Amino acid sequence: MFRHIRLLSFDLDDTLWPTKPVIMAAEQELYQWLAREAPRIVRELSVMDMRERRVAFMEAHPGISHDLTLVRRRSLALLLEEYGYDPRRAEEGTAVFRAARNRVAPWEDVLPVLGRLKQDYLLVSVTNGNAQVEQTPLRDCFHLNLGAADVGAAKPHPALFQALRDWSGLPFAKMMHLGDDFQRDMLPARALGMAAAWVHRKGLARRESFRPDLCLFNLWPLLRYL
């Protein structure tokens, strides 16, 4: 059924690793940095307060909302300036966050399966997030890593998938996309003619507008289906 597939694209967050604990830990590390370097901020604002401000900033600046690192840096610069600190230090604070953001823990199936698949397929990571794959345990797993900031738009916009086509020279019909989010992964991939594999690790099936080509609780079955 899938013998024609030549390229596999993978979402990252909540597809290859659990995301929430990583983000929470990274935000806490940034908060601790602020406690040392900008204590007036932490005396008045909690981590949740800062998150709400960042979300509000993103909503007020939709033109950059696809670039989460830029959003974080600019919103942090505004916060530092508001409390009387040098806004240029937002660059340093953002680096603290990103270093922690890259300390992901892939699920146990990910590294062995990707290692075997890479022998026979082009593997590409495509993400709306801002993890730096080359700084994670998955640094050697992909032939190419693409983020929304690289193409100027976030999924479900087709730009990330179109970049795959431009890079590989392959038609969408020879690609399969794997992701956890139906709206951001499955729907745009299928609309372009890609095969779609829904990775729902919590095992929660939902009634959706179409059935993906594959429904997976982990990546092991890929070795059989492909």
GIMOTA-V749827 format. One record per backbone hydrogen bond with DSSP energy under -1.0 kcal/mol. NH is the residue of the N-H (numbers start at 0). CO is the residue of the C=O. If there is no record, write none. Layout:
# GIMOTA-V749827
nh:NH co:CO
nh:NH co:CO
This chain:
# GIMOTA-V749827
nh:4 co:1
nh:5 co:173
nh:6 co:173
nh:7 co:121
nh:8 co:175
nh:9 co:123
nh:10 co:177
nh:13 co:16
nh:14 co:11
nh:15 co:11
nh:16 co:11
nh:22 co:18
nh:23 co:19
nh:24 co:20
nh:25 co:21
nh:26 co:22
nh:27 co:23
nh:28 co:24
nh:29 co:25
nh:30 co:26
nh:31 co:27
nh:32 co:28
nh:33 co:29
nh:34 co:30
nh:35 co:31
nh:36 co:32
nh:37 co:33
nh:40 co:37
nh:42 co:38
nh:43 co:40
nh:44 co:40
nh:49 co:45
nh:50 co:46
nh:51 co:47
nh:52 co:48
nh:53 co:49
nh:54 co:50
nh:55 co:51
nh:56 co:52
nh:57 co:53
nh:58 co:54
nh:59 co:55
nh:63 co:60
nh:66 co:63
nh:70 co:66
nh:71 co:67
nh:72 co:68
nh:73 co:69
nh:74 co:70
nh:75 co:71
nh:76 co:72
nh:77 co:73
nh:78 co:74
nh:79 co:75
nh:80 co:76
nh:81 co:77
nh:82 co:78
nh:83 co:80
nh:84 co:79
nh:88 co:85
nh:89 co:86
nh:90 co:87
nh:92 co:88
nh:93 co:89
nh:94 co:90
nh:95 co:91
nh:96 co:92
nh:97 co:93
nh:98 co:94
nh:99 co:95
nh:100 co:96
nh:101 co:97
nh:102 co:99
nh:103 co:101
nh:106 co:15
nh:109 co:106
nh:112 co:108
nh:113 co:109
nh:114 co:110
nh:115 co:111
nh:116 co:112
nh:117 co:113
nh:119 co:116
nh:120 co:116
nh:121 co:5
nh:123 co:7
nh:124 co:143
nh:125 co:9
nh:126 co:145
nh:134 co:131
nh:135 co:132
nh:138 co:135
nh:140 co:137
nh:142 co:122
nh:143 co:122
nh:145 co:124
nh:147 co:126
nh:149 co:146
nh:151 co:147
nh:152 co:147
nh:156 co:153
nh:161 co:157
nh:162 co:158
nh:163 co:159
nh:164 co:160
nh:165 co:161
nh:166 co:162
nh:167 co:163
nh:168 co:164
nh:173 co:170
nh:174 co:171
nh:175 co:6
nh:176 co:194
nh:177 co:8
nh:178 co:196
nh:184 co:180
nh:185 co:180
nh:186 co:181
nh:188 co:184
nh:189 co:185
nh:190 co:186
nh:191 co:187
nh:192 co:189
nh:193 co:188
nh:194 co:174
nh:196 co:176
nh:197 co:213
nh:198 co:178
nh:199 co:215
nh:202 co:199
nh:212 co:195
nh:213 co:195
nh:215 co:197
nh:221 co:218
nh:222 co:219
nh:224 co:220
nh:225 co:221
